[in-house]
Amino acid sequence: MGGPSTGRPFATWSCADIVRFPASEPMNIVMVGPFGLRPKGTMSVRALPMAGALSGRGHTVTLLVPPWDHPADAGREWVEAGVRVVSCALPPRLPLLFHALLTLRLVRRAVALNPDVVPCFKPTADSGLAHFLLWWLRRLGRITRGLRSVADADDCERE
C-alpha cells in the first residue's frame, strides 16, 4: 500500500490523505470521478467538499466527471466552491466502446491540464480505467513528468 510519503508515482490510498498531504508549494490537482455530480450525489457530497478543502489550501483543483448518468451536464464547465468542475462531453453510445472512449476523453483532458496529482475516485468503471491507463502511459514513457495518480481505496471491500 503506497501513500504520500512513499515516493511511489502511482499509489492506492484514501483520497482524504491528499487533504492532509503537506505540499511545499501549491499543486495542480485533477480529480477524476466515475460519474457526474448528479443524480447519485456521491461526487457532490464526497469529492466536491474535498476538492473545496484543497482549493482553500491554495491548490488549483479541477473535478473531471463523466456524466454518463446525467447527459444533460455533458460538455458543461463551471466553478463551484472554488473548484473548476468539468463535465466531459459524451462519446457516441456504441456498445462495448462507450466507456473505453469516455475513459480516453477523461485521460486526455486530465493530462492536458498538466496536473501534479490525479486522484481517481471509486476505482471502478471510468475512473478505475483512467487510473489504469495513466499508470500504463507512465510506464511506457508517454507521460514523463512527475505526475502522480492515486486511487481512492476507501470504497474497496476487504475481508
Biotite code that builds the C-alpha atoms (Angstrom):
import biotite.structure as struc

atoms = struc.array([
    struc.Atom([0.000, 0.000, 0.000], chain_id="A", res_id=1, res_name="MET", atom_name="CA", element="C"),
    struc.Atom([1.537, 3.298, -1.054], chain_id="A", res_id=2, res_name="GLY", atom_name="CA", element="C"),
    struc.Atom([0.967, 6.741, 0.322], chain_id="A", res_id=3, res_name="GLY", atom_name="CA", element="C"),
    struc.Atom([2.074, 10.314, 0.093], chain_id="A", res_id=4, res_name="PRO", atom_name="CA", element="C"),
    struc.Atom([5.399, 9.636, 1.790], chain_id="A", res_id=5, res_name="SER", atom_name="CA", element="C"),
    struc.Atom([6.388, 6.522, -0.175], chain_id="A", res_id=6, res_name="THR", atom_name="CA", element="C"),
    struc.Atom([7.562, 8.403, -3.246], chain_id="A", res_id=7, res_name="GLY", atom_name="CA", element="C"),
    struc.Atom([5.811, 5.885, -5.481], chain_id="A", res_id=8, res_name="ARG", atom_name="CA", element="C"),
    struc.Atom([4.360, 7.626, -8.551], chain_id="A", res_id=9, res_name="PRO", atom_name="CA", element="C"),
    struc.Atom([1.175, 5.541, -8.562], chain_id="A", res_id=10, res_name="PHE", atom_name="CA", element="C"),
    struc.Atom([-0.300, 4.581, -5.237], chain_id="A", res_id=11, res_name="ALA", atom_name="CA", element="C"),
    struc.Atom([-3.570, 3.388, -3.765], chain_id="A", res_id=12, res_name="THR", atom_name="CA", element="C"),
    struc.Atom([-4.688, 5.187, -0.634], chain_id="A", res_id=13, res_name="TRP", atom_name="CA", element="C"),
    struc.Atom([-7.614, 7.181, 0.604], chain_id="A", res_id=14, res_name="SER", atom_name="CA", element="C"),
    struc.Atom([-8.171, 10.455, -1.236], chain_id="A", res_id=15, res_name="CYS", atom_name="CA", element="C"),
    struc.Atom([-8.715, 12.023, 2.188], chain_id="A", res_id=16, res_name="ALA", atom_name="CA", element="C"),
    struc.Atom([-4.925, 11.658, 2.639], chain_id="A", res_id=17, res_name="ASP", atom_name="CA", element="C"),
    struc.Atom([-4.467, 14.241, -0.096], chain_id="A", res_id=18, res_name="ILE", atom_name="CA", element="C"),
    struc.Atom([-6.167, 16.877, 2.055], chain_id="A", res_id=19, res_name="VAL", atom_name="CA", element="C"),
    struc.Atom([-3.562, 16.212, 4.775], chain_id="A", res_id=20, res_name="ARG", atom_name="CA", element="C"),
    struc.Atom([-0.692, 15.853, 2.295], chain_id="A", res_id=21, res_name="PHE", atom_name="CA", element="C"),
    struc.Atom([1.838, 18.597, 3.076], chain_id="A", res_id=22, res_name="PRO", atom_name="CA", element="C"),
    struc.Atom([2.892, 20.460, -0.038], chain_id="A", res_id=23, res_name="ALA", atom_name="CA", element="C"),
    struc.Atom([5.699, 22.978, -0.024], chain_id="A", res_id=24, res_name="SER", atom_name="CA", element="C"),
    struc.Atom([4.022, 24.797, -2.898], chain_id="A", res_id=25, res_name="GLU", atom_name="CA", element="C"),
    struc.Atom([0.534, 24.770, -4.423], chain_id="A", res_id=26, res_name="PRO", atom_name="CA", element="C"),
    struc.Atom([-0.266, 21.777, -6.608], chain_id="A", res_id=27, res_name="MET", atom_name="CA", element="C"),
    struc.Atom([-2.400, 21.442, -9.713], chain_id="A", res_id=28, res_name="ASN", atom_name="CA", element="C"),
    struc.Atom([-4.848, 18.635, -8.816], chain_id="A", res_id=29, res_name="ILE", atom_name="CA", element="C"),
    struc.Atom([-7.237, 16.986, -11.290], chain_id="A", res_id=30, res_name="VAL", atom_name="CA", element="C"),
    struc.Atom([-9.741, 14.691, -9.566], chain_id="A", res_id=31, res_name="MET", atom_name="CA", element="C"),
    struc.Atom([-11.442, 12.081, -11.784], chain_id="A", res_id=32, res_name="VAL", atom_name="CA", element="C"),
    struc.Atom([-14.828, 10.650, -10.878], chain_id="A", res_id=33, res_name="GLY", atom_name="CA", element="C"),
    struc.Atom([-16.725, 7.578, -12.095], chain_id="A", res_id=34, res_name="PRO", atom_name="CA", element="C"),
    struc.Atom([-19.940, 9.508, -12.784], chain_id="A", res_id=35, res_name="PHE", atom_name="CA", element="C"),
    struc.Atom([-21.387, 13.029, -12.786], chain_id="A", res_id=36, res_name="GLY", atom_name="CA", element="C"),
    struc.Atom([-22.345, 15.211, -9.843], chain_id="A", res_id=37, res_name="LEU", atom_name="CA", element="C"),
    struc.Atom([-25.987, 14.241, -10.256], chain_id="A", res_id=38, res_name="ARG", atom_name="CA", element="C"),
    struc.Atom([-28.179, 12.251, -9.712], chain_id="A", res_id=39, res_name="PRO", atom_name="CA", element="C"),
    struc.Atom([-26.248, 9.889, -7.404], chain_id="A", res_id=40, res_name="LYS", atom_name="CA", element="C"),
    struc.Atom([-24.709, 12.611, -5.252], chain_id="A", res_id=41, res_name="GLY", atom_name="CA", element="C"),
    struc.Atom([-21.525, 10.747, -4.293], chain_id="A", res_id=42, res_name="THR", atom_name="CA", element="C"),
    struc.Atom([-19.290, 13.142, -6.177], chain_id="A", res_id=43, res_name="MET", atom_name="CA", element="C"),
    struc.Atom([-21.117, 16.207, -4.872], chain_id="A", res_id=44, res_name="SER", atom_name="CA", element="C"),
    struc.Atom([-21.033, 15.127, -1.202], chain_id="A", res_id=45, res_name="VAL", atom_name="CA", element="C"),
    struc.Atom([-17.578, 13.490, -1.115], chain_id="A", res_id=46, res_name="ARG", atom_name="CA", element="C"),
    struc.Atom([-15.352, 14.722, -3.922], chain_id="A", res_id=47, res_name="ALA", atom_name="CA", element="C"),
    struc.Atom([-16.556, 18.310, -4.194], chain_id="A", res_id=48, res_name="LEU", atom_name="CA", element="C"),
    struc.Atom([-16.082, 19.149, -0.472], chain_id="A", res_id=49, res_name="PRO", atom_name="CA", element="C"),
    struc.Atom([-12.640, 17.509, -0.536], chain_id="A", res_id=50, res_name="MET", atom_name="CA", element="C"),
    struc.Atom([-11.757, 19.475, -3.676], chain_id="A", res_id=51, res_name="ALA", atom_name="CA", element="C"),
    struc.Atom([-13.022, 22.647, -1.990], chain_id="A", res_id=52, res_name="GLY", atom_name="CA", element="C"),
    struc.Atom([-10.819, 21.986, 1.046], chain_id="A", res_id=53, res_name="ALA", atom_name="CA", element="C"),
    struc.Atom([-7.805, 21.567, -1.239], chain_id="A", res_id=54, res_name="LEU", atom_name="CA", element="C"),
    struc.Atom([-8.686, 24.748, -3.092], chain_id="A", res_id=55, res_name="SER", atom_name="CA", element="C"),
    struc.Atom([-8.954, 26.529, 0.257], chain_id="A", res_id=56, res_name="GLY", atom_name="CA", element="C"),
    struc.Atom([-5.357, 25.486, 0.978], chain_id="A", res_id=57, res_name="ARG", atom_name="CA", element="C"),
    struc.Atom([-4.195, 27.240, -2.182], chain_id="A", res_id=58, res_name="GLY", atom_name="CA", element="C"),
    struc.Atom([-4.157, 24.345, -4.640], chain_id="A", res_id=59, res_name="HIS", atom_name="CA", element="C"),
    struc.Atom([-5.679, 24.586, -8.118], chain_id="A", res_id=60, res_name="THR", atom_name="CA", element="C"),
    struc.Atom([-8.339, 21.885, -8.300], chain_id="A", res_id=61, res_name="VAL", atom_name="CA", element="C"),
    struc.Atom([-10.342, 20.576, -11.241], chain_id="A", res_id=62, res_name="THR", atom_name="CA", element="C"),
    struc.Atom([-13.044, 17.957, -10.781], chain_id="A", res_id=63, res_name="LEU", atom_name="CA", element="C"),
    struc.Atom([-13.338, 15.960, -14.012], chain_id="A", res_id=64, res_name="LEU", atom_name="CA", element="C"),
    struc.Atom([-16.525, 13.916, -14.239], chain_id="A", res_id=65, res_name="VAL", atom_name="CA", element="C"),
    struc.Atom([-18.077, 11.678, -16.921], chain_id="A", res_id=66, res_name="PRO", atom_name="CA", element="C"),
    struc.Atom([-21.811, 12.474, -16.865], chain_id="A", res_id=67, res_name="PRO", atom_name="CA", element="C"),
    struc.Atom([-22.985, 9.230, -18.460], chain_id="A", res_id=68, res_name="TRP", atom_name="CA", element="C"),
    struc.Atom([-25.658, 9.068, -15.739], chain_id="A", res_id=69, res_name="ASP", atom_name="CA", element="C"),
    struc.Atom([-26.806, 12.681, -16.331], chain_id="A", res_id=70, res_name="HIS", atom_name="CA", element="C"),
    struc.Atom([-26.201, 13.517, -20.022], chain_id="A", res_id=71, res_name="PRO", atom_name="CA", element="C"),
    struc.Atom([-27.741, 16.986, -19.637], chain_id="A", res_id=72, res_name="ALA", atom_name="CA", element="C"),
    struc.Atom([-24.476, 18.102, -17.966], chain_id="A", res_id=73, res_name="ASP", atom_name="CA", element="C"),
    struc.Atom([-22.253, 16.759, -20.790], chain_id="A", res_id=74, res_name="ALA", atom_name="CA", element="C"),
    struc.Atom([-19.814, 19.366, -22.071], chain_id="A", res_id=75, res_name="GLY", atom_name="CA", element="C"),
    struc.Atom([-20.525, 21.885, -19.280], chain_id="A", res_id=76, res_name="ARG", atom_name="CA", element="C"),
    struc.Atom([-17.872, 23.608, -17.165], chain_id="A", res_id=77, res_name="GLU", atom_name="CA", element="C"),
    struc.Atom([-18.472, 25.748, -14.084], chain_id="A", res_id=78, res_name="TRP", atom_name="CA", element="C"),
    struc.Atom([-16.872, 26.815, -10.805], chain_id="A", res_id=79, res_name="VAL", atom_name="CA", element="C"),
    struc.Atom([-18.388, 25.570, -7.561], chain_id="A", res_id=80, res_name="GLU", atom_name="CA", element="C"),
    struc.Atom([-16.904, 26.061, -4.072], chain_id="A", res_id=81, res_name="ALA", atom_name="CA", element="C"),
    struc.Atom([-13.677, 27.343, -5.642], chain_id="A", res_id=82, res_name="GLY", atom_name="CA", element="C"),
    struc.Atom([-13.353, 24.198, -7.758], chain_id="A", res_id=83, res_name="VAL", atom_name="CA", element="C"),
    struc.Atom([-13.481, 24.044, -11.534], chain_id="A", res_id=84, res_name="ARG", atom_name="CA", element="C"),
    struc.Atom([-15.958, 21.306, -12.461], chain_id="A", res_id=85, res_name="VAL", atom_name="CA", element="C"),
    struc.Atom([-15.589, 19.842, -15.950], chain_id="A", res_id=86, res_name="VAL", atom_name="CA", element="C"),
    struc.Atom([-18.349, 17.548, -17.136], chain_id="A", res_id=87, res_name="SER", atom_name="CA", element="C"),
    struc.Atom([-16.854, 15.765, -20.168], chain_id="A", res_id=88, res_name="CYS", atom_name="CA", element="C"),
    struc.Atom([-18.627, 15.585, -23.485], chain_id="A", res_id=89, res_name="ALA", atom_name="CA", element="C"),
    struc.Atom([-20.030, 12.120, -24.042], chain_id="A", res_id=90, res_name="LEU", atom_name="CA", element="C"),
    struc.Atom([-18.947, 9.933, -26.970], chain_id="A", res_id=91, res_name="PRO", atom_name="CA", element="C"),
    struc.Atom([-21.500, 8.130, -29.151], chain_id="A", res_id=92, res_name="PRO", atom_name="CA", element="C"),
    struc.Atom([-23.262, 5.331, -27.274], chain_id="A", res_id=93, res_name="ARG", atom_name="CA", element="C"),
    struc.Atom([-21.616, 2.457, -29.090], chain_id="A", res_id=94, res_name="LEU", atom_name="CA", element="C"),
    struc.Atom([-21.933, -0.926, -27.372], chain_id="A", res_id=95, res_name="PRO", atom_name="CA", element="C"),
    struc.Atom([-18.673, -2.049, -25.735], chain_id="A", res_id=96, res_name="LEU", atom_name="CA", element="C"),
    struc.Atom([-16.873, 1.119, -26.895], chain_id="A", res_id=97, res_name="LEU", atom_name="CA", element="C"),
    struc.Atom([-18.739, 3.834, -24.999], chain_id="A", res_id=98, res_name="PHE", atom_name="CA", element="C"),
    struc.Atom([-16.841, 3.529, -21.709], chain_id="A", res_id=99, res_name="HIS", atom_name="CA", element="C"),
    struc.Atom([-13.483, 2.977, -23.434], chain_id="A", res_id=100, res_name="ALA", atom_name="CA", element="C"),
    struc.Atom([-13.964, 6.167, -25.455], chain_id="A", res_id=101, res_name="LEU", atom_name="CA", element="C"),
    struc.Atom([-15.184, 8.052, -22.389], chain_id="A", res_id=102, res_name="LEU", atom_name="CA", element="C"),
    struc.Atom([-12.129, 6.911, -20.422], chain_id="A", res_id=103, res_name="THR", atom_name="CA", element="C"),
    struc.Atom([-9.855, 8.122, -23.214], chain_id="A", res_id=104, res_name="LEU", atom_name="CA", element="C"),
    struc.Atom([-11.550, 11.526, -23.082], chain_id="A", res_id=105, res_name="ARG", atom_name="CA", element="C"),
    struc.Atom([-11.078, 11.695, -19.316], chain_id="A", res_id=106, res_name="LEU", atom_name="CA", element="C"),
    struc.Atom([-7.394, 10.783, -19.524], chain_id="A", res_id=107, res_name="VAL", atom_name="CA", element="C"),
    struc.Atom([-6.674, 13.152, -22.422], chain_id="A", res_id=108, res_name="ARG", atom_name="CA", element="C"),
    struc.Atom([-8.348, 16.025, -20.598], chain_id="A", res_id=109, res_name="ARG", atom_name="CA", element="C"),
    struc.Atom([-6.623, 15.201, -17.312], chain_id="A", res_id=110, res_name="ALA", atom_name="CA", element="C"),
    struc.Atom([-3.178, 15.050, -18.938], chain_id="A", res_id=111, res_name="VAL", atom_name="CA", element="C"),
    struc.Atom([-3.861, 18.244, -20.924], chain_id="A", res_id=112, res_name="ALA", atom_name="CA", element="C"),
    struc.Atom([-4.465, 20.084, -17.632], chain_id="A", res_id=113, res_name="LEU", atom_name="CA", element="C"),
    struc.Atom([-0.846, 19.298, -16.656], chain_id="A", res_id=114, res_name="ASN", atom_name="CA", element="C"),
    struc.Atom([-1.613, 18.052, -13.123], chain_id="A", res_id=115, res_name="PRO", atom_name="CA", element="C"),
    struc.Atom([0.803, 17.231, -10.346], chain_id="A", res_id=116, res_name="ASP", atom_name="CA", element="C"),
    struc.Atom([-1.546, 14.582, -8.990], chain_id="A", res_id=117, res_name="VAL", atom_name="CA", element="C"),
    struc.Atom([-4.666, 12.826, -10.320], chain_id="A", res_id=118, res_name="VAL", atom_name="CA", element="C"),
    struc.Atom([-6.857, 11.263, -7.619], chain_id="A", res_id=119, res_name="PRO", atom_name="CA", element="C"),
    struc.Atom([-9.319, 8.766, -9.127], chain_id="A", res_id=120, res_name="CYS", atom_name="CA", element="C"),
    struc.Atom([-12.450, 8.295, -7.025], chain_id="A", res_id=121, res_name="PHE", atom_name="CA", element="C"),
    struc.Atom([-14.052, 4.886, -6.618], chain_id="A", res_id=122, res_name="LYS", atom_name="CA", element="C"),
    struc.Atom([-11.524, 2.893, -8.677], chain_id="A", res_id=123, res_name="PRO", atom_name="CA", element="C"),
    struc.Atom([-14.210, 1.259, -10.792], chain_id="A", res_id=124, res_name="THR", atom_name="CA", element="C"),
    struc.Atom([-15.678, 1.955, -14.212], chain_id="A", res_id=125, res_name="ALA", atom_name="CA", element="C"),
    struc.Atom([-14.307, 5.040, -15.958], chain_id="A", res_id=126, res_name="ASP", atom_name="CA", element="C"),
    struc.Atom([-12.236, 6.380, -13.056], chain_id="A", res_id=127, res_name="SER", atom_name="CA", element="C"),
    struc.Atom([-10.645, 2.978, -12.449], chain_id="A", res_id=128, res_name="GLY", atom_name="CA", element="C"),
    struc.Atom([-9.869, 2.619, -16.137], chain_id="A", res_id=129, res_name="LEU", atom_name="CA", element="C"),
    struc.Atom([-8.437, 6.140, -16.168], chain_id="A", res_id=130, res_name="ALA", atom_name="CA", element="C"),
    struc.Atom([-6.154, 5.271, -13.247], chain_id="A", res_id=131, res_name="HIS", atom_name="CA", element="C"),
    struc.Atom([-5.005, 2.113, -15.049], chain_id="A", res_id=132, res_name="PHE", atom_name="CA", element="C"),
    struc.Atom([-4.421, 3.962, -18.327], chain_id="A", res_id=133, res_name="LEU", atom_name="CA", element="C"),
    struc.Atom([-2.437, 6.726, -16.592], chain_id="A", res_id=134, res_name="LEU", atom_name="CA", element="C"),
    struc.Atom([-0.297, 4.025, -14.971], chain_id="A", res_id=135, res_name="TRP", atom_name="CA", element="C"),
    struc.Atom([0.378, 2.381, -18.343], chain_id="A", res_id=136, res_name="TRP", atom_name="CA", element="C"),
    struc.Atom([1.132, 5.678, -20.082], chain_id="A", res_id=137, res_name="LEU", atom_name="CA", element="C"),
    struc.Atom([3.637, 6.493, -17.365], chain_id="A", res_id=138, res_name="ARG", atom_name="CA", element="C"),
    struc.Atom([5.147, 3.004, -17.531], chain_id="A", res_id=139, res_name="ARG", atom_name="CA", element="C"),
    struc.Atom([5.513, 3.242, -21.340], chain_id="A", res_id=140, res_name="LEU", atom_name="CA", element="C"),
    struc.Atom([7.178, 6.623, -21.064], chain_id="A", res_id=141, res_name="GLY", atom_name="CA", element="C"),
    struc.Atom([4.299, 8.529, -22.682], chain_id="A", res_id=142, res_name="ARG", atom_name="CA", element="C"),
    struc.Atom([3.951, 10.632, -19.516], chain_id="A", res_id=143, res_name="ILE", atom_name="CA", element="C"),
    struc.Atom([7.388, 11.716, -18.420], chain_id="A", res_id=144, res_name="THR", atom_name="CA", element="C"),
    struc.Atom([6.769, 14.468, -15.902], chain_id="A", res_id=145, res_name="ARG", atom_name="CA", element="C"),
    struc.Atom([6.244, 13.748, -12.206], chain_id="A", res_id=146, res_name="GLY", atom_name="CA", element="C"),
    struc.Atom([2.500, 13.123, -12.439], chain_id="A", res_id=147, res_name="LEU", atom_name="CA", element="C"),
    struc.Atom([1.155, 11.031, -9.569], chain_id="A", res_id=148, res_name="ARG", atom_name="CA", element="C"),
    struc.Atom([-2.046, 9.076, -9.942], chain_id="A", res_id=149, res_name="SER", atom_name="CA", element="C"),
    struc.Atom([-3.831, 7.786, -6.860], chain_id="A", res_id=150, res_name="VAL", atom_name="CA", element="C"),
    struc.Atom([-6.908, 5.621, -6.473], chain_id="A", res_id=151, res_name="ALA", atom_name="CA", element="C"),
    struc.Atom([-9.377, 6.224, -3.679], chain_id="A", res_id=152, res_name="ASP", atom_name="CA", element="C"),
    struc.Atom([-9.232, 2.918, -1.816], chain_id="A", res_id=153, res_name="ALA", atom_name="CA", element="C"),
    struc.Atom([-11.693, 3.596, 0.997], chain_id="A", res_id=154, res_name="ASP", atom_name="CA", element="C"),
    struc.Atom([-14.544, 2.055, -1.006], chain_id="A", res_id=155, res_name="ASP", atom_name="CA", element="C"),
    struc.Atom([-12.673, -1.175, -1.647], chain_id="A", res_id=156, res_name="CYS", atom_name="CA", element="C"),
    struc.Atom([-14.159, -4.003, 0.355], chain_id="A", res_id=157, res_name="GLU", atom_name="CA", element="C"),
    struc.Atom([-11.621, -6.120, 2.178], chain_id="A", res_id=158, res_name="ARG", atom_name="CA", element="C"),
    struc.Atom([-12.296, -9.286, 4.106], chain_id="A", res_id=159, res_name="GLU", atom_name="CA", element="C"),
])
